[in-house]
Amino acid sequence: MKTLLLKAPKETADDVDPYVDALRSADIDAEGLEVLSFRYINQELLREKVSHPESYSGFVFTSPRGVVAVSQCLDGKTFDKFSWSALQSYVVGEGTARVVWEKLGLTCVGQETGSAQQLAQFICRDVKSRKKKPLLFPSAELKQNVLHNTLKEAGILTDVVTSYNTVPHPQLNLFLEEKFISDLSRPDALIFFSPSGVNAVLPHLTSIGVNSESLKMIAIGPTTEAALKERGLPVFATAAHPSPSGLVQAIKAALAQCK
């Protein structure tokens, strides 16, 4: 099975994509494709908040982009790593934890969670006190925030700063055309890493004459799975954990059921 990983631009300095590497090591043909671009916003506001760790009980990061927003907002100013490392940093997924360490030098908890909802539940179990200092949450520009609302109901405060926009890559149509132009390059399965990726890619597939229902759809987690199902597409496999090993396990299990 030839898989195409529809991802955001890499946020780490690693030469090898760990997801592509894991799939290839499992004898699954895999190739990555950048399908999204990001625009970082409210940098001055975020910088002001990051400069006052004494006002917070820690960070919440649900994607690598939130981490990059913090890194970029510093604009050459010194990051108070000592003060922030004394607080807790919560993250969704191993990839986000890796970027937090590389960009900010902080260790994290919660990386085994696979969605914002699961991370919220983790935080509710982990946080011992309520109505204290908030968690600083650099967030995407979203219509609703499940994590913030869940924590609020549990009496855990978050200071949400809308820090980045997600848009389709400007050359996405061309990139996809190149992958579907011949049977040799055409993938059998598409692996989605976010609802934003689903919303970006599917209209372009239609515009270049590709029938989405002819492809196996694979999701990195339940939120992405839901985005695919909302568009009426069956989901071939969903990773139980948003990690390279979790993705490999999900695909292998789905392939085994097909035999």
Backbone bond lengths (Angstrom), bond angles and torsions (degrees), N, CA, C in turn:
res aa  C-N    CA-C-N  psi(-1)  N-CA   C-N-CA  omega(-1)  CA-C   N-CA-C  phi
1 M - - - 1.463 - - 1.529 109.54 -
2 K 1.319 116.56 128.55 1.463 122.08 178.46 1.526 108.38 -94.78
3 T 1.326 116.27 121.07 1.460 120.83 -177.62 1.522 110.71 -111.64
4 L 1.333 115.07 146.81 1.459 122.04 176.36 1.526 107.72 -121.82
5 L 1.325 116.30 117.24 1.454 121.75 -178.99 1.521 109.61 -88.40
6 L 1.312 116.71 116.40 1.464 123.07 -175.36 1.524 108.26 -97.01
7 K 1.336 115.42 98.39 1.452 120.42 -166.81 1.515 112.92 -122.77
8 A 1.320 113.14 170.46 1.461 121.13 169.43 1.521 108.22 -82.65
9 P 1.328 117.62 164.45 1.472 119.85 175.36 1.524 110.73 -56.61
10 K 1.319 116.77 145.34 1.457 121.21 179.52 1.522 110.36 -64.50
11 E 1.342 115.28 139.87 1.460 120.16 -179.81 1.523 111.95 -105.81
12 T 1.339 117.54 -7.44 1.455 120.86 179.81 1.511 109.48 -107.61
13 A 1.328 115.49 169.23 1.458 120.89 -178.40 1.522 112.41 -88.58
14 D 1.318 117.24 3.45 1.467 120.18 -178.93 1.517 110.51 -62.16
15 D 1.316 116.49 138.04 1.460 120.37 179.04 1.520 111.22 -75.54
16 V 1.330 116.75 -30.79 1.461 121.72 -175.07 1.524 109.61 -107.29
17 D 1.318 116.08 130.08 1.456 120.22 174.50 1.529 107.98 -69.18
18 P 1.338 119.17 121.33 1.470 119.99 -176.13 1.524 113.44 -62.49
19 Y 1.334 117.47 -28.73 1.464 120.10 178.81 1.529 110.62 -72.52
20 V 1.318 116.20 -46.00 1.462 119.88 177.50 1.522 110.05 -61.30
21 D 1.322 116.12 -43.67 1.458 121.12 -178.88 1.524 111.34 -62.45
22 A 1.339 116.94 -42.79 1.463 120.99 -179.35 1.527 111.59 -65.07
23 L 1.333 116.67 -41.58 1.463 120.30 179.50 1.528 111.32 -66.14
24 R 1.313 116.52 -43.52 1.459 119.74 179.32 1.523 111.20 -64.64
25 S 1.330 116.59 -37.00 1.462 120.26 177.98 1.531 111.41 -65.83
26 A 1.341 115.59 -24.50 1.468 121.14 177.62 1.527 111.53 -93.36
27 D 1.352 116.55 14.65 1.470 122.56 178.71 1.526 112.58 64.47
28 I 1.321 115.87 32.77 1.463 121.70 173.83 1.522 107.75 -110.72
29 D 1.312 116.87 121.07 1.466 121.33 -179.88 1.528 109.12 -63.02
30 A 1.323 116.48 124.34 1.464 119.41 -174.47 1.520 111.40 -143.36
31 E 1.334 114.49 143.34 1.454 121.87 176.27 1.520 108.28 -147.19
32 G 1.330 116.61 142.81 1.449 120.62 -179.71 1.519 112.79 -97.92
33 L 1.328 115.65 151.89 1.462 121.23 177.77 1.522 108.62 -142.49
34 E 1.336 116.74 125.15 1.461 120.66 176.98 1.524 109.48 -76.09
35 V 1.327 116.27 122.33 1.464 120.01 -175.85 1.528 112.95 -118.81
36 L 1.332 117.17 -7.49 1.460 120.60 -176.81 1.524 111.28 -126.99
37 S 1.309 115.11 157.58 1.456 122.58 170.67 1.524 107.45 -129.61
38 F 1.335 115.82 159.01 1.463 119.86 -177.15 1.519 111.00 -130.36
39 R 1.332 114.54 144.36 1.459 121.36 175.77 1.521 107.57 -123.21
40 Y 1.315 116.05 121.38 1.462 120.91 -176.37 1.524 110.26 -89.52
41 I 1.311 116.09 131.06 1.460 122.51 -172.90 1.534 110.02 -129.43
42 N 1.334 115.42 168.89 1.472 122.42 178.32 1.525 112.22 53.74
43 Q 1.338 115.85 37.41 1.459 120.21 -175.49 1.537 112.16 -66.15
44 E 1.313 117.39 -39.58 1.469 119.60 -179.39 1.521 111.37 -65.73
45 L 1.333 116.44 -42.32 1.460 120.85 177.73 1.524 110.68 -62.53
46 L 1.321 116.68 -44.69 1.470 120.32 -179.52 1.528 110.41 -64.80
47 R 1.342 117.18 -40.80 1.465 120.61 179.46 1.531 110.88 -60.53
48 E 1.326 117.08 -40.81 1.459 120.97 178.90 1.528 110.98 -61.38
49 K 1.311 116.27 -41.68 1.464 120.01 -178.37 1.527 111.43 -72.63
50 V 1.325 116.88 -40.35 1.469 120.60 -179.67 1.525 110.48 -65.26
51 S 1.318 117.51 -27.45 1.467 121.19 -179.21 1.518 113.07 -76.74
52 H 1.346 117.21 -0.93 1.470 120.68 -179.87 1.532 110.90 -127.43
53 P 1.336 116.60 68.68 1.477 119.12 179.83 1.525 112.68 -62.31
54 E 1.329 116.77 -23.48 1.462 119.65 179.99 1.532 112.19 -65.35
55 S 1.325 116.52 -14.58 1.467 120.43 -179.30 1.525 112.82 -89.69
56 Y 1.345 116.78 -2.89 1.466 120.21 -172.00 1.526 112.29 -129.99
57 S 1.327 113.84 162.92 1.465 120.08 174.85 1.523 111.57 -101.66
58 G 1.349 117.42 -2.61 1.453 120.53 177.23 1.516 111.83 153.72
59 F 1.345 114.71 -171.24 1.461 122.99 178.56 1.524 110.33 -108.23
60 V 1.341 115.55 155.72 1.467 122.87 164.80 1.522 107.56 -127.57
61 F 1.336 116.13 126.65 1.461 121.50 176.92 1.528 108.63 -127.39
62 T 1.323 116.95 121.47 1.464 120.13 177.77 1.527 112.32 -102.64
63 S 1.338 117.17 -1.60 1.461 121.07 176.60 1.520 109.24 -160.11
64 P 1.327 118.11 160.72 1.474 120.25 176.38 1.531 112.84 -59.52
65 R 1.333 118.14 -28.64 1.455 120.40 -177.57 1.523 112.65 -63.69
66 G 1.326 117.57 -34.29 1.455 119.72 175.21 1.518 111.64 -62.44
67 V 1.329 115.69 -37.62 1.465 120.92 178.18 1.529 110.02 -66.41
68 V 1.328 116.42 -45.57 1.463 120.81 179.99 1.524 110.28 -62.78
69 A 1.331 117.14 -36.45 1.470 120.58 177.91 1.525 110.26 -59.04
70 V 1.325 116.82 -43.14 1.466 120.50 177.95 1.519 110.62 -65.22
71 S 1.332 115.87 -45.47 1.463 120.17 -179.29 1.523 111.72 -60.11
72 Q 1.341 116.19 -43.18 1.465 120.15 -177.62 1.523 112.67 -74.00
73 C 1.314 117.05 -32.82 1.463 119.13 -176.10 1.517 112.04 -67.37
74 L 1.331 117.45 -20.56 1.463 120.32 -178.62 1.516 111.53 -64.68
75 D 1.337 116.68 -32.47 1.466 121.97 173.63 1.535 112.12 50.70
76 G 1.328 115.37 48.85 1.462 120.13 178.27 1.509 114.93 87.85
77 K 1.327 117.53 -11.78 1.460 120.29 179.30 1.525 110.15 -77.11
78 T 1.304 116.65 152.47 1.461 121.80 -177.07 1.523 110.69 -72.12
79 F 1.320 115.68 132.32 1.457 121.64 176.05 1.525 107.84 -86.77
80 D 1.324 116.77 128.28 1.466 121.33 -178.87 1.523 109.04 -78.59
81 K 1.321 114.56 73.64 1.466 120.75 -176.82 1.527 111.27 -61.64
82 F 1.337 116.98 -37.81 1.462 119.86 -177.12 1.532 110.80 -60.84
83 S 1.322 116.52 -47.52 1.467 119.72 -178.09 1.525 111.77 -68.77
84 W 1.350 117.19 -42.26 1.460 119.64 -178.98 1.532 111.56 -69.83
85 S 1.326 117.64 -32.25 1.469 119.57 -179.60 1.525 111.72 -70.70
86 A 1.330 117.10 -18.21 1.461 120.49 175.18 1.523 111.49 -78.13
87 L 1.337 116.02 -12.34 1.457 121.79 178.13 1.522 109.66 -101.56
88 Q 1.327 117.49 178.46 1.468 121.32 -177.71 1.521 110.36 -98.71
89 S 1.320 116.27 137.38 1.462 121.48 173.12 1.520 108.25 -114.90
90 Y 1.333 115.93 121.84 1.465 122.39 -178.79 1.524 109.34 -105.43
91 V 1.326 117.20 137.86 1.467 120.62 -177.74 1.528 111.45 -140.25
92 V 1.328 114.52 155.43 1.468 121.60 168.98 1.528 107.53 -99.03
93 G 1.316 117.09 120.03 1.456 120.89 170.68 1.517 115.90 86.37
94 E 1.330 114.34 150.42 1.454 121.50 -179.37 1.530 111.78 -66.54
95 G 1.347 115.91 -34.81 1.460 119.60 -179.33 1.519 111.42 -62.65
96 T 1.329 117.16 -42.14 1.461 120.42 178.69 1.523 110.55 -66.40
97 A 1.327 117.21 -40.55 1.465 120.61 177.97 1.518 111.06 -60.56
98 R 1.323 116.24 -38.98 1.467 121.08 -179.94 1.535 110.65 -64.27
99 V 1.332 116.95 -40.34 1.458 120.77 179.75 1.525 110.77 -70.47
100 V 1.330 117.91 -36.89 1.465 120.95 176.80 1.524 110.17 -59.17
101 W 1.323 116.01 -42.46 1.465 119.58 179.87 1.531 110.76 -67.95
102 E 1.326 116.45 -43.23 1.462 119.59 -176.95 1.527 112.32 -69.74
103 K 1.324 117.75 -42.38 1.466 121.26 -175.06 1.529 113.67 -84.98
104 L 1.357 116.48 -35.80 1.463 119.83 -172.32 1.519 113.86 -119.11
105 G 1.336 116.84 -14.19 1.460 120.16 179.83 1.514 113.89 72.98
106 L 1.338 117.37 25.80 1.455 121.83 -178.45 1.525 110.63 -108.57
107 T 1.321 116.71 144.72 1.461 121.21 171.82 1.529 108.61 -88.27
108 C 1.326 115.84 158.97 1.472 120.79 -171.84 1.516 110.94 -134.01
109 V 1.310 114.55 166.44 1.457 122.70 169.25 1.523 107.70 -131.54
110 G 1.327 115.52 158.84 1.459 120.71 177.53 1.507 114.33 94.00
111 Q 1.345 118.17 0.59 1.461 119.36 -173.83 1.528 113.62 -65.69
112 E 1.331 117.05 -14.51 1.459 119.29 176.88 1.523 112.15 -77.91
113 T 1.323 118.06 -10.19 1.462 120.52 178.11 1.523 110.00 -75.00
114 G 1.332 115.45 150.62 1.461 119.76 -173.94 1.512 115.35 -110.77
115 S 1.325 117.75 1.55 1.464 120.39 -179.69 1.521 109.01 -159.79
116 A 1.335 116.17 166.55 1.458 120.49 177.65 1.524 111.15 -61.38
117 Q 1.334 116.97 -37.13 1.463 120.42 179.22 1.521 111.04 -64.20
118 Q 1.332 116.17 -43.51 1.464 119.88 178.54 1.524 111.18 -65.81
119 L 1.341 116.95 -38.07 1.461 119.19 177.75 1.523 110.43 -65.52
120 A 1.325 117.25 -40.24 1.462 120.23 178.00 1.528 110.79 -58.89
121 Q 1.321 116.72 -42.05 1.462 120.81 178.24 1.526 110.90 -65.07
122 F 1.332 115.75 -38.54 1.468 120.81 177.14 1.529 110.52 -62.11
123 I 1.340 116.15 -45.77 1.466 120.74 -179.59 1.521 110.66 -62.92
124 C 1.311 116.62 -40.67 1.470 120.31 178.92 1.527 111.59 -60.04
125 R 1.329 116.04 -36.54 1.466 119.72 177.31 1.530 111.49 -74.63
126 D 1.326 116.79 -32.32 1.463 121.38 -172.62 1.523 113.43 -84.07
127 V 1.320 116.81 -37.31 1.464 120.72 -175.96 1.533 109.53 -77.22
128 K 1.323 115.20 125.25 1.463 120.24 -175.97 1.526 112.56 -89.62
129 S 1.329 116.75 -31.08 1.464 119.55 -176.97 1.526 110.43 -110.76
130 R 1.306 116.80 153.29 1.453 122.69 179.59 1.534 108.99 -120.74
131 K 1.346 114.64 161.58 1.466 120.88 176.22 1.529 112.13 59.85
132 K 1.307 117.78 29.23 1.462 121.98 176.92 1.522 108.83 -103.21
133 K 1.334 117.01 -147.85 1.458 120.35 -179.27 1.526 109.98 -69.74
134 P 1.324 117.15 144.29 1.480 120.09 -177.65 1.519 112.31 -76.64
135 L 1.322 114.75 165.15 1.461 123.27 170.04 1.526 107.79 -90.82
136 L 1.326 117.51 135.53 1.459 121.44 178.13 1.529 108.79 -84.79
137 F 1.338 116.10 123.49 1.459 121.46 -172.38 1.532 110.00 -124.81
138 P 1.348 118.54 95.45 1.467 121.18 171.98 1.529 108.89 -73.26
139 S 1.323 116.65 114.94 1.460 121.66 -167.82 1.521 112.27 -119.64
140 A 1.313 113.88 162.03 1.461 120.51 170.21 1.520 109.31 -72.78
141 E 1.327 115.67 166.23 1.457 121.09 176.10 1.523 107.49 -82.03
142 L 1.336 115.67 96.26 1.457 121.76 -174.19 1.523 110.78 -118.91
143 K 1.327 115.27 153.55 1.460 119.62 177.72 1.529 111.24 -75.32
144 Q 1.324 115.76 -31.42 1.461 119.34 178.43 1.523 108.47 -140.77
145 N 1.311 116.47 155.18 1.443 120.61 -176.30 1.523 109.07 -129.51
146 V 1.327 115.41 97.51 1.461 121.11 -176.48 1.517 110.76 -62.47
147 L 1.340 117.10 -43.53 1.458 120.36 -177.39 1.528 110.87 -62.18
148 H 1.321 116.59 -49.41 1.467 120.89 -179.41 1.524 110.90 -58.77
149 N 1.323 116.74 -45.48 1.463 120.15 -177.37 1.523 112.01 -67.01
150 T 1.332 116.74 -40.30 1.470 120.39 179.42 1.522 110.90 -64.21
151 L 1.331 116.70 -44.28 1.460 120.20 179.80 1.529 111.14 -66.99
152 K 1.324 116.87 -37.99 1.467 120.29 179.44 1.522 110.94 -61.03
153 E 1.339 115.97 -42.34 1.464 120.46 178.62 1.522 111.37 -62.41
154 A 1.349 115.78 -29.21 1.466 120.54 -179.62 1.525 112.06 -89.38
155 G 1.350 117.30 2.55 1.453 120.50 178.78 1.513 114.43 81.83
156 I 1.349 116.86 17.76 1.462 122.12 178.27 1.521 107.88 -105.98
157 L 1.308 116.70 121.65 1.455 121.49 -174.77 1.529 111.52 -85.32
158 T 1.336 116.31 143.40 1.461 122.21 171.67 1.520 108.62 -129.72
159 D 1.321 115.07 142.96 1.461 121.24 173.30 1.527 105.94 -105.55
160 V 1.334 115.86 99.43 1.461 121.23 -174.81 1.522 109.82 -87.58
161 V 1.332 115.94 124.31 1.460 121.53 176.20 1.530 107.72 -117.13
162 T 1.332 116.76 113.45 1.461 119.80 176.41 1.522 108.19 -65.58
163 S 1.342 116.48 113.48 1.465 121.03 -166.66 1.514 114.85 -116.77
164 Y 1.342 118.09 -13.55 1.464 118.52 179.53 1.521 111.51 -158.97
165 N 1.327 114.56 152.08 1.466 123.26 173.05 1.520 109.11 -107.01
166 T 1.314 115.55 148.29 1.458 121.21 176.39 1.522 109.21 -112.74
167 V 1.331 116.93 128.28 1.469 121.89 179.31 1.524 108.85 -135.17
168 P 1.333 118.04 155.85 1.471 119.77 176.35 1.525 110.80 -62.09
169 H 1.310 116.19 147.18 1.458 120.39 175.71 1.529 108.69 -59.73
170 P 1.335 118.78 136.53 1.469 120.52 -176.06 1.525 114.44 -61.29
171 Q 1.335 117.94 -20.99 1.465 121.25 -179.85 1.527 112.16 -109.48
172 L 1.331 115.99 20.87 1.462 120.07 -174.75 1.525 112.31 -58.85
173 N 1.319 117.68 -43.68 1.459 120.46 -178.70 1.525 111.02 -58.80
174 L 1.332 116.31 -44.60 1.457 121.35 178.93 1.522 111.19 -64.49
175 F 1.331 116.68 -43.47 1.466 120.69 179.61 1.530 111.11 -58.46
176 L 1.337 116.08 -44.93 1.458 119.90 -178.06 1.530 111.52 -69.58
177 E 1.305 117.04 -39.45 1.461 120.20 177.16 1.525 110.94 -57.13
178 E 1.321 116.28 -41.76 1.460 120.63 -179.79 1.524 111.85 -63.49
179 K 1.334 117.05 -33.13 1.466 120.49 -179.30 1.526 112.44 -77.38
180 F 1.326 116.84 -28.97 1.461 119.92 -175.75 1.526 113.29 -104.93
181 I 1.331 117.16 7.94 1.466 120.31 -174.04 1.526 112.70 -71.37
182 S 1.318 116.69 -25.48 1.473 119.47 -179.80 1.516 109.86 -142.89
183 D 1.325 115.54 163.20 1.460 119.98 179.09 1.526 111.72 -66.15
184 L 1.332 117.21 -26.97 1.461 120.95 -178.16 1.534 111.60 -68.68
185 S 1.315 116.83 -37.18 1.462 120.34 -177.71 1.525 113.13 -97.26
186 R 1.323 116.59 -12.35 1.463 120.80 -175.35 1.532 111.43 -67.79
187 P 1.340 118.29 126.50 1.469 120.76 178.01 1.528 112.07 -77.92
188 D 1.320 115.47 156.04 1.464 121.70 173.50 1.524 111.20 -92.54
189 A 1.330 115.07 -25.97 1.461 120.01 -175.82 1.522 110.41 -139.81
190 L 1.324 115.45 144.10 1.460 121.99 175.87 1.528 108.51 -111.70
191 I 1.328 115.75 131.22 1.456 120.70 179.56 1.530 108.36 -109.00
192 F 1.332 115.57 117.91 1.459 121.81 -177.39 1.525 110.31 -101.75
193 F 1.334 115.75 141.37 1.456 121.47 -176.56 1.526 113.40 -112.54
194 S 1.308 117.80 -0.18 1.464 120.07 179.00 1.519 109.43 -169.22
195 P 1.343 117.64 157.25 1.464 119.98 172.37 1.528 111.70 -59.33
196 S 1.334 117.21 -33.06 1.465 120.07 178.13 1.517 110.74 -61.41
197 G 1.324 116.60 -38.50 1.458 120.66 176.90 1.520 111.86 -65.14
198 V 1.326 116.22 -40.02 1.467 120.77 176.97 1.521 110.10 -60.67
199 N 1.331 115.94 -48.86 1.466 120.62 -177.31 1.523 112.51 -66.47
200 A 1.329 116.44 -29.54 1.463 119.83 179.75 1.519 112.11 -77.67
201 V 1.322 116.86 -42.97 1.464 120.98 -169.08 1.527 113.39 -81.41
202 L 1.318 117.73 -44.88 1.465 119.61 -170.94 1.531 113.77 -58.45
203 P 1.329 120.75 -42.93 1.473 119.12 176.78 1.527 112.71 -61.94
204 H 1.329 117.11 -34.75 1.459 120.06 179.73 1.529 111.31 -70.24
205 L 1.326 116.38 -34.33 1.468 118.87 175.82 1.526 109.64 -61.09
206 T 1.309 116.06 -43.28 1.468 120.09 178.63 1.521 110.97 -61.87
207 S 1.334 116.38 -41.31 1.468 120.48 -176.32 1.521 112.75 -67.55
208 I 1.340 117.48 -25.32 1.471 119.29 178.55 1.533 111.96 -100.47
209 G 1.335 115.74 10.60 1.459 120.28 173.42 1.507 116.07 81.56
210 V 1.336 118.00 23.42 1.469 121.51 178.72 1.527 108.91 -97.73
211 N 1.324 115.51 129.91 1.454 121.12 177.04 1.531 108.97 -83.59
212 S 1.318 117.39 110.86 1.463 121.85 -177.22 1.522 112.17 -59.33
213 E 1.322 116.11 -31.82 1.463 119.46 -177.17 1.522 112.47 -71.25
214 S 1.327 117.20 -11.63 1.469 120.32 177.44 1.524 112.15 -84.07
215 L 1.328 116.78 -4.73 1.456 121.95 -176.95 1.529 110.93 -112.09
216 K 1.316 115.92 150.56 1.463 120.95 173.57 1.528 107.98 -80.59
217 M 1.324 116.16 128.87 1.459 121.88 -179.73 1.525 109.64 -102.51
218 I 1.322 115.47 127.43 1.460 121.58 -177.39 1.529 108.39 -125.00
219 A 1.342 116.92 136.28 1.469 121.69 -176.32 1.521 110.73 -117.97
220 I 1.328 115.63 145.03 1.456 121.09 179.59 1.522 112.23 -76.82
221 G 1.335 116.98 -17.04 1.457 120.20 -178.93 1.512 111.66 -170.35
222 P 1.333 117.21 178.78 1.474 121.28 -174.16 1.520 114.21 -65.01
223 T 1.323 118.33 -33.42 1.467 119.99 -179.76 1.524 110.84 -67.11
224 T 1.319 115.96 -42.24 1.468 120.56 177.17 1.521 110.84 -68.99
225 E 1.313 116.65 -37.96 1.465 120.66 175.43 1.529 110.48 -58.12
226 A 1.327 116.65 -44.53 1.459 120.75 -179.89 1.527 111.09 -62.33
227 A 1.330 117.00 -37.58 1.470 120.61 179.84 1.524 110.76 -64.39
228 L 1.323 117.37 -38.33 1.464 121.04 177.50 1.527 110.93 -67.90
229 K 1.323 116.47 -43.46 1.458 120.27 -178.86 1.524 111.49 -67.04
230 E 1.322 117.12 -31.99 1.469 120.43 177.19 1.520 111.22 -62.52
231 R 1.317 116.71 -25.97 1.472 121.33 177.30 1.526 111.99 -92.71
232 G 1.327 116.14 11.09 1.464 121.12 174.76 1.512 114.26 77.84
233 L 1.327 118.29 19.87 1.461 121.30 -177.46 1.526 110.81 -101.94
234 P 1.322 118.34 133.74 1.461 120.29 174.02 1.522 109.86 -70.38
235 V 1.317 116.19 145.74 1.460 121.54 -178.64 1.521 109.08 -106.50
236 F 1.314 116.08 120.67 1.459 122.27 -176.76 1.521 111.35 -71.76
237 A 1.336 117.50 -40.52 1.464 121.47 -178.67 1.517 109.78 -156.73
238 T 1.327 115.76 148.01 1.465 122.21 175.57 1.518 108.58 -133.99
239 A 1.329 116.48 127.91 1.462 120.65 179.57 1.524 110.17 -68.54
240 A 1.327 116.30 134.16 1.465 120.47 176.88 1.523 110.66 -71.38
241 H 1.331 116.23 -28.72 1.458 122.21 177.39 1.524 108.52 -131.92
242 P 1.339 118.56 138.40 1.470 121.18 -177.59 1.528 111.01 -78.74
243 S 1.318 116.22 71.12 1.457 122.07 -178.04 1.515 108.39 -144.36
244 P 1.325 118.63 161.52 1.472 120.24 177.42 1.525 112.51 -55.65
245 S 1.334 116.69 -44.49 1.468 118.96 -179.46 1.520 111.12 -67.00
246 G 1.338 117.09 -37.79 1.459 119.91 178.36 1.508 112.18 -64.31
247 L 1.330 116.91 -37.85 1.460 121.05 178.35 1.521 110.95 -67.36
248 V 1.319 116.78 -44.48 1.472 120.82 179.20 1.525 110.39 -60.41
249 Q 1.311 116.86 -45.45 1.467 120.92 -179.45 1.517 111.59 -60.73
250 A 1.335 116.89 -42.28 1.464 120.74 -178.77 1.526 111.09 -64.79
251 I 1.325 116.92 -42.94 1.469 120.36 -178.83 1.527 110.60 -68.38
252 K 1.317 116.04 -42.43 1.480 118.95 179.67 1.531 111.24 -63.05
253 A 1.327 115.98 -40.44 1.462 119.52 178.77 1.515 111.49 -64.43
254 A 1.344 117.08 -40.67 1.467 121.28 179.39 1.517 110.73 -67.45
255 L 1.317 117.69 -41.12 1.473 121.12 178.81 1.530 110.22 -64.98
256 A 1.321 117.18 -38.06 1.462 120.64 -179.86 1.525 111.52 -64.38
257 Q 1.317 116.65 -34.00 1.467 120.80 178.57 1.509 112.48 -70.09
258 C 1.361 115.13 -23.32 1.462 119.44 -179.09 1.538 112.79 -79.79
259 K 1.314 116.46 -15.88 1.475 120.54 -176.52 1.516 110.81 -78.13
